[in-house]
Amino acid sequence: MKIDFKIEKGKNNDVFNDAIKLRYDIFVVEQECYSVPDQDEIDDYAYHIVGYNNNEVICCARVFYKDEILRWGRIAVKIDYRKNNLGLILLDYLKEFSINKMNAKTVNIHAQCYAANFYKKIGFVECGDKFIEDEIEHIEMNLSLI
């Protein structure tokens, strides 16, 4: 499978529009979080990364600094592609982008608890107590990029 990644900053572009559609399908419909808006002010300044396979949107994420900490968020893989290691391919791409474009040494995520073991596969470590965000249990995790 060939994956073409595209990156755009902010909301006024096609990459963001493609990301929003996938995020809605996963974070609102699939996870039944209808009362929590998926879009927020972070989308205005985040880098939006979308992976395409033959022009089909198959994964996305956003990368941004908040409080001088590089964060990844809204990491999503289309349900039909979750058994193809696409999540790991996306995370590898995010790592390279974070090192080469963002000059980061560490990255922070708020992982949904059910996915924590997935993130541990690439070296993330838990760094706090569990908490509720967008009606779903999360855990804060960090990854060293050096």
C-alpha angles and dihedrals in degrees: 000000000000116000121197113197122204126190131198133165121231131358107290099087144076094253091061091046090053091047092051092055093053093042090052092050092051109029099035108026104026095039093036096231096148096148096056119073113233095206120070142160091280089070088067093067106018125106108243116211122194128182119212132194110194089339092307114127106237106160143006146179140170128230124200146147118246122174088353091300121117110232136187119207146165090034106178139168122193109253094241090059102045096101094053099076087253091137091059091046090052092049091049089052091049090051092053092046091048093051099040103034104024097035090224128165096188137019132206130208138179098223124196103246095238088060098046094101090053091056091046088062090073096040108275114148128201113250107179149011124299116268140178117254123169089355092300129103112252139178126208113238136182133204126198111222096191 
